[in-house]
Amino acid sequence: MNTRLRATIAHVVARLSLGEARKSVYDYSQSKYVSFGGTVTTQQINVFDYDRQCYLTGQFSQGRYQLFDYEGKRHVQLEIAASAFKGFDYGSGRHFQGRVDRNTIQIFNYETGSYFNYQV
């Protein structure tokens, strides 16, 4: 999963886990804030990433979110359980997982074997 999509996933996870309509996340790997618009509900996601100038959309089905990233033209699967989440990026063919701790989101990307941190 590329850096820019990872920040969008962090934003979606934060909104679903924290239940707040946050407009941005701080991406430590890019050393900057990334801004978002759109809606995130327990049933549907329609997020616009102002940095990438594209949407990430999808809906909840069979216990997970089935998402489509318009920039990379790829599907992403996302499951959230309390403060933990996991998923699969069909573009890279790799899994990711993470956790939410207060206002911090940490994602482990199996493609790179690295952790990435975000603040909301």
N, CA, C and O atoms as a GROMACS GRO file, in nm:
protein
  480
    1MET      N    1   0.086  -0.118   0.000
    1MET     CA    2   0.000   0.000   0.000
    1MET      C    3   0.090   0.124   0.000
    1MET      O    4   0.183   0.134   0.080
    2ASN      N    5   0.062   0.215  -0.089
    2ASN     CA    6   0.148   0.332  -0.098
    2ASN      C    7   0.119   0.432   0.015
    2ASN      O    8   0.017   0.423   0.083
    3THR      N    9   0.210   0.524   0.034
    3THR     CA   10   0.204   0.622   0.143
    3THR      C   11   0.075   0.701   0.142
    3THR      O   12   0.014   0.720   0.247
    4ARG      N   13   0.033   0.745   0.027
    4ARG     CA   14  -0.085   0.832   0.018
    4ARG      C   15  -0.214   0.757   0.051
    4ARG      O   16  -0.302   0.812   0.118
    5LEU      N   17  -0.227   0.634   0.005
    5LEU     CA   18  -0.346   0.555   0.038
    5LEU      C   19  -0.346   0.519   0.186
    5LEU      O   20  -0.452   0.516   0.249
    6ARG      N   21  -0.230   0.491   0.241
    6ARG     CA   22  -0.219   0.458   0.384
    6ARG      C   23  -0.275   0.570   0.471
    6ARG      O   24  -0.344   0.542   0.569
    7ALA      N   25  -0.246   0.694   0.437
    7ALA     CA   26  -0.298   0.809   0.513
    7ALA      C   27  -0.451   0.814   0.505
    7ALA      O   28  -0.518   0.847   0.604
    8THR      N   29  -0.507   0.781   0.390
    8THR     CA   30  -0.652   0.780   0.374
    8THR      C   31  -0.714   0.669   0.459
    8THR      O   32  -0.817   0.691   0.523
    9ILE      N   33  -0.652   0.553   0.462
    9ILE     CA   34  -0.700   0.443   0.546
    9ILE      C   35  -0.693   0.484   0.694
    9ILE      O   36  -0.785   0.455   0.770
   10ALA      N   37  -0.587   0.551   0.734
   10ALA     CA   38  -0.574   0.598   0.873
   10ALA      C   39  -0.689   0.693   0.907
   10ALA      O   40  -0.745   0.686   1.016
   11HIS      N   41  -0.723   0.781   0.815
   11HIS     CA   42  -0.834   0.874   0.836
   11HIS      C   43  -0.967   0.799   0.853
   11HIS      O   44  -1.043   0.829   0.945
   12VAL      N   45  -0.994   0.703   0.767
   12VAL     CA   46  -1.118   0.627   0.774
   12VAL      C   47  -1.125   0.549   0.906
   12VAL      O   48  -1.228   0.550   0.973
   13VAL      N   49  -1.016   0.483   0.942
   13VAL     CA   50  -1.012   0.408   1.068
   13VAL      C   51  -1.036   0.499   1.187
   13VAL      O   52  -1.110   0.464   1.279
   14ALA      N   53  -0.974   0.617   1.186
   14ALA     CA   54  -0.992   0.712   1.296
   14ALA      C   55  -1.138   0.753   1.308
   14ALA      O   56  -1.193   0.757   1.418
   15ARG      N   57  -1.200   0.784   1.198
   15ARG     CA   58  -1.341   0.826   1.202
   15ARG      C   59  -1.433   0.714   1.248
   15ARG      O   60  -1.527   0.738   1.322
   16LEU      N   61  -1.407   0.593   1.204
   16LEU     CA   62  -1.491   0.481   1.246
   16LEU      C   63  -1.466   0.443   1.393
   16LEU      O   64  -1.560   0.415   1.466
   17SER      N   65  -1.341   0.443   1.434
   17SER     CA   66  -1.306   0.402   1.570
   17SER      C   67  -1.337   0.507   1.675
   17SER      O   68  -1.385   0.476   1.784
   18LEU      N   69  -1.309   0.633   1.642
   18LEU     CA   70  -1.327   0.740   1.739
   18LEU      C   71  -1.465   0.803   1.732
   18LEU      O   72  -1.508   0.872   1.826
   19GLY      N   73  -1.536   0.781   1.621
   19GLY     CA   74  -1.670   0.834   1.607
   19GLY      C   75  -1.678   0.984   1.594
   19GLY      O   76  -1.780   1.044   1.626
   20GLU      N   77  -1.571   1.044   1.549
   20GLU     CA   78  -1.567   1.190   1.534
   20GLU      C   79  -1.537   1.226   1.389
   20GLU      O   80  -1.465   1.154   1.320
   21ALA      N   81  -1.590   1.335   1.344
   21ALA     CA   82  -1.571   1.381   1.206
   21ALA      C   83  -1.444   1.464   1.196
   21ALA      O   84  -1.450   1.586   1.179
   22ARG      N   85  -1.331   1.400   1.204
   22ARG     CA   86  -1.202   1.468   1.190
   22ARG      C   87  -1.179   1.502   1.043
   22ARG      O   88  -1.217   1.425   0.954
   23LYS      N   89  -1.117   1.616   1.018
   23LYS     CA   90  -1.096   1.661   0.881
   23LYS      C   91  -0.956   1.634   0.828
   23LYS      O   92  -0.930   1.652   0.709
   24SER      N   93  -0.863   1.591   0.917
   24SER     CA   94  -0.727   1.567   0.871
   24SER      C   95  -0.656   1.467   0.962
   24SER      O   96  -0.700   1.441   1.074
   25VAL      N   97  -0.546   1.414   0.913
   25VAL     CA   98  -0.454   1.333   0.993
   25VAL      C   99  -0.314   1.388   0.970
   25VAL      O  100  -0.283   1.439   0.863
   26TYR      N  101  -0.231   1.376   1.073
   26TYR     CA  102  -0.090   1.410   1.055
   26TYR      C  103  -0.017   1.282   1.022
   26TYR      O  104  -0.019   1.186   1.099
   27ASP      N  105   0.047   1.279   0.906
   27ASP     CA  106   0.121   1.162   0.859
   27ASP      C  107   0.269   1.184   0.890
   27ASP      O  108   0.334   1.267   0.827
   28TYR      N  109   0.322   1.110   0.987
   28TYR     CA  110   0.461   1.127   1.026
   28TYR      C  111   0.558   1.088   0.916
   28TYR      O  112   0.667   1.144   0.908
   29SER      N  113   0.520   0.994   0.830
   29SER     CA  114   0.612   0.953   0.722
   29SER      C  115   0.626   1.062   0.616
   29SER      O  116   0.728   1.069   0.547
   30GLN      N  117   0.523   1.147   0.601
   30GLN     CA  118   0.530   1.258   0.506
   30GLN      C  119   0.559   1.392   0.575
   30GLN      O  120   0.583   1.493   0.509
   31SER      N  121   0.556   1.391   0.709
   31SER     CA  122   0.577   1.512   0.789
   31SER      C  123   0.481   1.624   0.751
   31SER      O  124   0.520   1.739   0.733
   32LYS      N  125   0.352   1.586   0.738
   32LYS     CA  126   0.252   1.687   0.703
   32LYS      C  127   0.111   1.640   0.737
   32LYS      O  128   0.086   1.521   0.757
   33TYR      N  129   0.020   1.737   0.742
   33TYR     CA  130  -0.122   1.708   0.758
   33TYR      C  131  -0.181   1.676   0.621
   33TYR      O  132  -0.147   1.739   0.521
   34VAL      N  133  -0.270   1.578   0.619
   34VAL     CA  134  -0.344   1.542   0.498
   34VAL      C  135  -0.491   1.567   0.528
   34VAL      O  136  -0.544   1.518   0.628
   35SER      N  137  -0.559   1.644   0.442
   35SER     CA  138  -0.698   1.685   0.466
   35SER      C  139  -0.797   1.601   0.385
   35SER      O  140  -0.767   1.554   0.275
   36PHE      N  141  -0.916   1.584   0.445
   36PHE     CA  142  -1.020   1.500   0.384
   36PHE      C  143  -1.156   1.566   0.396
   36PHE      O  144  -1.179   1.650   0.483
   37GLY      N  145  -1.245   1.527   0.307
   37GLY     CA  146  -1.385   1.565   0.313
   37GLY      C  147  -1.469   1.439   0.293
   37GLY      O  148  -1.415   1.331   0.272
   38GLY      N  149  -1.600   1.455   0.299
   38GLY     CA  150  -1.686   1.342   0.273
   38GLY      C  151  -1.748   1.285   0.398
   38GLY      O  152  -1.741   1.344   0.506
   39THR      N  153  -1.807   1.168   0.383
   39THR     CA  154  -1.879   1.105   0.493
   39THR      C  155  -1.826   0.965   0.522
   39THR      O  156  -1.782   0.892   0.434
   40VAL      N  157  -1.833   0.931   0.650
   40VAL     CA  158  -1.797   0.798   0.698
   40VAL      C  159  -1.904   0.757   0.797
   40VAL      O  160  -1.921   0.820   0.901
   41THR      N  161  -1.976   0.650   0.764
   41THR     CA  162  -2.075   0.594   0.856
   41THR      C  163  -2.043   0.446   0.876
   41THR      O  164  -1.954   0.391   0.812
   42THR      N  165  -2.116   0.383   0.965
   42THR     CA  166  -2.092   0.240   0.989
   42THR      C  167  -2.130   0.155   0.868
   42THR      O  168  -2.090   0.039   0.860
   43GLN      N  169  -2.208   0.210   0.775
   43GLN     CA  170  -2.251   0.134   0.658
   43GLN      C  171  -2.186   0.177   0.527
   43GLN      O  172  -2.176   0.097   0.434
   44GLN      N  173  -2.141   0.304   0.519
   44GLN     CA  174  -2.089   0.354   0.392
   44GLN      C  175  -1.975   0.452   0.412
   44GLN      O  176  -1.974   0.530   0.508
   45ILE      N  177  -1.880   0.447   0.319
   45ILE     CA  178  -1.764   0.537   0.321
   45ILE      C  179  -1.758   0.608   0.187
   45ILE      O  180  -1.763   0.545   0.081
   46ASN      N  181  -1.747   0.739   0.193
   46ASN     CA  182  -1.732   0.822   0.074
   46ASN      C  183  -1.641   0.939   0.112
   46ASN      O  184  -1.689   1.045   0.152
   47VAL      N  185  -1.511   0.918   0.101
   47VAL     CA  186  -1.411   1.013   0.148
   47VAL      C  187  -1.336   1.073   0.030
   47VAL      O  188  -1.295   1.002  -0.062
   48PHE      N  189  -1.319   1.206   0.034
   48PHE     CA  190  -1.237   1.273  -0.067
   48PHE      C  191  -1.106   1.314  -0.003
   48PHE      O  192  -1.104   1.382   0.099
   49ASP      N  193  -0.996   1.271  -0.062
   49ASP     CA  194  -0.861   1.303  -0.016
   49ASP      C  195  -0.813   1.424  -0.096
   49ASP      O  196  -0.787   1.414  -0.216
   50TYR      N  197  -0.801   1.539  -0.029
   50TYR     CA  198  -0.761   1.661  -0.098
   50TYR      C  199  -0.616   1.655  -0.147
   50TYR      O  200  -0.582   1.719  -0.246
   51ASP      N  201  -0.532   1.581  -0.078
   51ASP     CA  202  -0.392   1.568  -0.119
   51ASP      C  203  -0.382   1.490  -0.250
   51ASP      O  204  -0.308   1.529  -0.341
   52ARG      N  205  -0.455   1.380  -0.260
   52ARG     CA  206  -0.450   1.296  -0.380
   52ARG      C  207  -0.550   1.338  -0.485
   52ARG      O  208  -0.542   1.295  -0.600
   53GLN      N  209  -0.648   1.424  -0.447
   53GLN     CA  210  -0.754   1.468  -0.537
   53GLN      C  211  -0.833   1.350  -0.592
   53GLN      O  212  -0.857   1.340  -0.712
   54CYS      N  213  -0.874   1.259  -0.500
   54CYS     CA  214  -0.953   1.144  -0.542
   54CYS      C  215  -1.036   1.091  -0.426
   54CYS      O  216  -1.019   1.131  -0.312
   55TYR      N  217  -1.126   1.000  -0.459
   55TYR     CA  218  -1.217   0.940  -0.361
   55TYR      C  219  -1.173   0.799  -0.321
   55TYR      O  220  -1.107   0.728  -0.397
   56LEU      N  221  -1.212   0.763  -0.199
   56LEU     CA  222  -1.210   0.626  -0.151
   56LEU      C  223  -1.354   0.599  -0.108
   56LEU      O  224  -1.404   0.665  -0.017
   57THR      N  225  -1.419   0.503  -0.173
   57THR     CA  226  -1.560   0.479  -0.145
   57THR      C  227  -1.585   0.331  -0.122
   57THR      O  228  -1.505   0.246  -0.160
   58GLY      N  229  -1.697   0.301  -0.059
   58GLY     CA  230  -1.735   0.162  -0.040
   58GLY      C  231  -1.841   0.148   0.066
   58GLY      O  232  -1.891   0.246   0.121
   59GLN      N  233  -1.873   0.022   0.094
   59GLN     CA  234  -1.976  -0.004   0.194
   59GLN      C  235  -1.942  -0.126   0.278
   59GLN      O  236  -1.854  -0.206   0.244
   60PHE      N  237  -2.014  -0.137   0.388
   60PHE     CA  238  -1.998  -0.248   0.482
   60PHE      C  239  -2.079  -0.367   0.432
   60PHE      O  240  -2.198  -0.355   0.405
   61SER      N  241  -2.013  -0.482   0.421
   61SER     CA  242  -2.080  -0.602   0.373
   61SER      C  243  -2.010  -0.724   0.430
   61SER      O  244  -1.887  -0.735   0.422
   62GLN      N  245  -2.085  -0.815   0.487
   62GLN     CA  246  -2.034  -0.941   0.539
   62GLN      C  247  -1.920  -0.922   0.639
   62GLN      O  248  -1.819  -0.993   0.634
   63GLY      N  249  -1.936  -0.827   0.730
   63GLY     CA  250  -1.840  -0.808   0.837
   63GLY      C  251  -1.718  -0.725   0.806
   63GLY      O  252  -1.627  -0.715   0.888
   64ARG      N  253  -1.714  -0.665   0.686
   64ARG     CA  254  -1.597  -0.583   0.650
   64ARG      C  255  -1.638  -0.475   0.551
   64ARG      O  256  -1.745  -0.481   0.490
   65TYR      N  257  -1.551  -0.378   0.536
   65TYR     CA  258  -1.572  -0.272   0.438
   65TYR      C  259  -1.505  -0.314   0.308
   65TYR      O  260  -1.388  -0.354   0.306
   66GLN      N  261  -1.580  -0.306   0.199
   66GLN     CA  262  -1.530  -0.332   0.066
   66GLN      C  263  -1.513  -0.195   0.000
   66GLN      O  264  -1.611  -0.130  -0.035
   67LEU      N  265  -1.388  -0.151  -0.017
   67LEU     CA  266  -1.360  -0.015  -0.062
   67LEU      C  267  -1.296  -0.015  -0.201
   67LEU      O  268  -1.239  -0.114  -0.246
   68PHE      N  269  -1.310   0.101  -0.268
   68PHE     CA  270  -1.244   0.121  -0.397
   68PHE      C  271  -1.170   0.253  -0.393
   68PHE      O  272  -1.228   0.357  -0.363
   69ASP      N  273  -1.040   0.248  -0.425
   69ASP     CA  274  -0.956   0.366  -0.430
   69ASP      C  275  -0.945   0.414  -0.574
   69ASP      O  276  -0.891   0.344  -0.660
   70TYR      N  277  -0.998   0.534  -0.600
   70TYR     CA  278  -1.004   0.583  -0.739
   70TYR      C  279  -0.868   0.626  -0.794
   70TYR      O  280  -0.849   0.624  -0.915
   71GLU      N  281  -0.774   0.665  -0.708
   71GLU     CA  282  -0.642   0.703  -0.759
   71GLU      C  283  -0.569   0.580  -0.813
   71GLU      O  284  -0.522   0.580  -0.927
   72GLY      N  285  -0.559   0.477  -0.733
   72GLY     CA  286  -0.486   0.357  -0.773
   72GLY      C  287  -0.570   0.256  -0.847
   72GLY      O  288  -0.520   0.153  -0.891
   73LYS      N  289  -0.701   0.287  -0.861
   73LYS     CA  290  -0.794   0.194  -0.927
   73LYS      C  291  -0.779   0.054  -0.868
   73LYS      O  292  -0.758  -0.044  -0.940
   74ARG      N  293  -0.790   0.048  -0.734
   74ARG     CA  294  -0.771  -0.077  -0.663
   74ARG      C  295  -0.877  -0.095  -0.555
   74ARG      O  296  -0.932   0.002  -0.504
   75HIS      N  297  -0.903  -0.219  -0.523
   75HIS     CA  298  -0.994  -0.252  -0.413
   75HIS      C  299  -0.913  -0.269  -0.286
   75HIS      O  300  -0.799  -0.314  -0.287
   76VAL      N  301  -0.976  -0.232  -0.175
   76VAL     CA  302  -0.916  -0.248  -0.044
   76VAL      C  303  -1.024  -0.305   0.049
   76VAL      O  304  -1.138  -0.259   0.050
   77GLN      N  305  -0.985  -0.404   0.125
   77GLN     CA  306  -1.076  -0.464   0.223
   77GLN      C  307  -1.032  -0.418   0.361
   77GLN      O  308  -0.912  -0.415   0.391
   78LEU      N  309  -1.129  -0.383   0.447
   78LEU     CA  310  -1.096  -0.331   0.580
   78LEU      C  311  -1.192  -0.390   0.683
   78LEU      O  312  -1.313  -0.386   0.665
   79GLU      N  313  -1.136  -0.444   0.791
   79GLU     CA  314  -1.213  -0.495   0.904
   79GLU      C  315  -1.170  -0.420   1.029
   79GLU      O  316  -1.051  -0.400   1.053
   80ILE      N  317  -1.268  -0.379   1.110
   80ILE     CA  318  -1.239  -0.306   1.234
   80ILE      C  319  -1.308  -0.376   1.349
   80ILE      O  320  -1.426  -0.410   1.342
   81ALA      N  321  -1.232  -0.398   1.458
   81ALA     CA  322  -1.286  -0.457   1.579
   81ALA      C  323  -1.230  -0.379   1.698
   81ALA      O  324  -1.113  -0.395   1.734
   82ALA      N  325  -1.313  -0.296   1.758
   82ALA     CA  326  -1.272  -0.211   1.871
   82ALA      C  327  -1.154  -0.124   1.830
   82ALA      O  328  -1.168  -0.041   1.740
   83SER      N  329  -1.038  -0.141   1.894
   83SER     CA  330  -0.925  -0.054   1.864
   83SER      C  331  -0.826  -0.118   1.767
   83SER      O  332  -0.718  -0.063   1.744
   84ALA      N  333  -0.860  -0.232   1.710
   84ALA     CA  334  -0.772  -0.299   1.614
   84ALA      C  335  -0.840  -0.305   1.478
   84ALA      O  336  -0.962  -0.304   1.467
   85PHE      N  337  -0.759  -0.313   1.375
   85PHE     CA  338  -0.811  -0.326   1.239
   85PHE      C  339  -0.713  -0.406   1.154
   85PHE      O  340  -0.596  -0.419   1.188
   86LYS      N  341  -0.763  -0.458   1.045
   86LYS     CA  342  -0.679  -0.530   0.950
   86LYS      C  343  -0.743  -0.519   0.813
   86LYS      O  344  -0.861  -0.486   0.800
   87GLY      N  345  -0.663  -0.547   0.710
   87GLY     CA  346  -0.718  -0.538   0.577
   87GLY      C  347  -0.626  -0.596   0.472
   87GLY      O  348  -0.521  -0.652   0.502
   88PHE      N  349  -0.671  -0.582   0.349
   88PHE     CA  350  -0.597  -0.634   0.236
   88PHE      C  351  -0.604  -0.532   0.123
   88PHE      O  352  -0.711  -0.485   0.086
   89ASP      N  353  -0.487  -0.500   0.068
   89ASP     CA  354  -0.476  -0.408  -0.045
   89ASP      C  355  -0.458  -0.492  -0.171
   89ASP      O  356  -0.354  -0.553  -0.190
   90TYR      N  357  -0.561  -0.495  -0.256
   90TYR     CA  358  -0.555  -0.576  -0.377
   90TYR      C  359  -0.455  -0.520  -0.478
   90TYR      O  360  -0.409  -0.594  -0.566
   91GLY      N  361  -0.420  -0.393  -0.468
   91GLY     CA  362  -0.322  -0.335  -0.560
   91GLY      C  363  -0.183  -0.392  -0.538
   91GLY      O  364  -0.111  -0.422  -0.634
   92SER      N  365  -0.144  -0.408  -0.412
   92SER     CA  366  -0.012  -0.463  -0.381
   92SER      C  367  -0.018  -0.613  -0.355
   92SER      O  368   0.084  -0.682  -0.357
   93GLY      N  369  -0.140  -0.663  -0.330
   93GLY     CA  370  -0.154  -0.804  -0.298
   93GLY      C  371  -0.104  -0.837  -0.158
   93GLY      O  372  -0.067  -0.951  -0.130
   94ARG      N  373  -0.104  -0.736  -0.068
   94ARG     CA  374  -0.050  -0.754   0.067
   94ARG      C  375  -0.150  -0.711   0.174
   94ARG      O  376  -0.237  -0.627   0.152
   95HIS      N  377  -0.134  -0.771   0.290
   95HIS     CA  378  -0.216  -0.737   0.406
   95HIS      C  379  -0.158  -0.617   0.480
   95HIS      O  380  -0.043  -0.579   0.460
   96PHE      N  381  -0.242  -0.557   0.564
   96PHE     CA  382  -0.198  -0.455   0.659
   96PHE      C  383  -0.280  -0.474   0.786
   96PHE      O  384  -0.386  -0.536   0.783
   97GLN      N  385  -0.230  -0.420   0.895
   97GLN     CA  386  -0.304  -0.427   1.020
   97GLN      C  387  -0.262  -0.308   1.106
   97GLN      O  388  -0.161  -0.242   1.079
   98GLY      N  389  -0.340  -0.283   1.209
   98GLY     CA  390  -0.303  -0.171   1.294
   98GLY      C  391  -0.388  -0.161   1.418
   98GLY      O  392  -0.469  -0.248   1.450
   99ARG      N  393  -0.367  -0.049   1.487
   99ARG     CA  394  -0.442  -0.025   1.610
   99ARG      C  395  -0.462   0.124   1.628
   99ARG      O  396  -0.390   0.207   1.573
  100VAL      N  397  -0.563   0.155   1.707
  100VAL     CA  398  -0.595   0.293   1.742
  100VAL      C  399  -0.575   0.307   1.892
  100VAL      O  400  -0.630   0.228   1.970
  101ASP      N  401  -0.497   0.405   1.933
  101ASP     CA  402  -0.474   0.432   2.074
  101ASP      C  403  -0.494   0.581   2.097
  101ASP      O  404  -0.406   0.662   2.067
  102ARG      N  405  -0.610   0.616   2.150
  102ARG     CA  406  -0.652   0.755   2.168
  102ARG      C  407  -0.652   0.823   2.032
  102ARG      O  408  -0.732   0.788   1.946
  103ASN      N  409  -0.564   0.920   2.012
  103ASN     CA  410  -0.562   0.994   1.885
  103ASN      C  411  -0.450   0.949   1.792
  103ASN      O  412  -0.415   1.020   1.697
  104THR      N  413  -0.394   0.832   1.818
  104THR     CA  414  -0.285   0.780   1.736
  104THR      C  415  -0.329   0.655   1.664
  104THR      O  416  -0.389   0.565   1.723
  105ILE      N  417  -0.298   0.650   1.535
  105ILE     CA  418  -0.326   0.531   1.454
  105ILE      C  419  -0.190   0.479   1.407
  105ILE      O  420  -0.108   0.554   1.356
  106GLN      N  421  -0.169   0.348   1.426
  106GLN     CA  422  -0.046   0.286   1.379
  106GLN      C  423  -0.084   0.176   1.281
  106GLN      O  424  -0.169   0.092   1.310
  107ILE      N  425  -0.019   0.178   1.165
  107ILE     CA  426  -0.045   0.077   1.062
  107ILE      C  427   0.084   0.000   1.035
  107ILE      O  428   0.190   0.059   1.015
  108PHE      N  429   0.073  -0.132   1.036
  108PHE     CA  430   0.185  -0.216   0.992
  108PHE      C  431   0.152  -0.262   0.851
  108PHE      O  432   0.049  -0.324   0.827
  109ASN      N  433   0.242  -0.231   0.759
  109ASN     CA  434   0.224  -0.263   0.618
  109ASN      C  435   0.311  -0.384   0.584
  109ASN      O  436   0.434  -0.374   0.587
  110TYR      N  437   0.249  -0.496   0.552
  110TYR     CA  438   0.324  -0.617   0.520
  110TYR      C  439   0.403  -0.604   0.390
  110TYR      O  440   0.500  -0.677   0.370
  111GLU      N  441   0.364  -0.513   0.304
  111GLU     CA  442   0.438  -0.492   0.179
  111GLU      C  443   0.579  -0.440   0.207
  111GLU      O  444   0.675  -0.484   0.145
  112THR      N  445   0.590  -0.348   0.301
  112THR     CA  446   0.720  -0.289   0.333
  112THR      C  447   0.782  -0.347   0.460
  112THR      O  448   0.901  -0.328   0.484
  113GLY      N  449   0.701  -0.417   0.541
  113GLY     CA  450   0.750  -0.469   0.668
  113GLY      C  451   0.776  -0.359   0.769
  113GLY      O  452   0.863  -0.372   0.855
  114SER      N  453   0.700  -0.248   0.758
  114SER     CA  454   0.725  -0.131   0.842
  114SER      C  455   0.598  -0.082   0.910
  114SER      O  456   0.487  -0.108   0.865
  115TYR      N  457   0.619  -0.010   1.021
  115TYR     CA  458   0.511   0.058   1.092
  115TYR      C  459   0.503   0.202   1.046
  115TYR      O  460   0.605   0.265   1.017
  116PHE      N  461   0.380   0.255   1.040
  116PHE     CA  462   0.356   0.395   1.004
  116PHE      C  463   0.259   0.455   1.104
  116PHE      O  464   0.161   0.392   1.143
  117ASN      N  465   0.288   0.579   1.147
  117ASN     CA  466   0.210   0.643   1.253
  117ASN      C  467   0.140   0.769   1.203
  117ASN      O  468   0.190   0.844   1.119
  118TYR      N  469   0.020   0.788   1.260
  118TYR     CA  470  -0.067   0.901   1.224
  118TYR      C  471  -0.128   0.959   1.350
  118TYR      O  472  -0.154   0.886   1.446
  119GLN      N  473  -0.151   1.087   1.349
  119GLN     CA  474  -0.215   1.156   1.463
  119GLN      C  475  -0.338   1.228   1.414
  119GLN      O  476  -0.336   1.293   1.309
  120VAL      N  477  -0.448   1.217   1.490
  120VAL     CA  478  -0.571   1.289   1.454
  120VAL      C  479  -0.607   1.388   1.563
  120VAL      O  480  -0.707   1.459   1.552
   0.00000   0.00000   0.00000
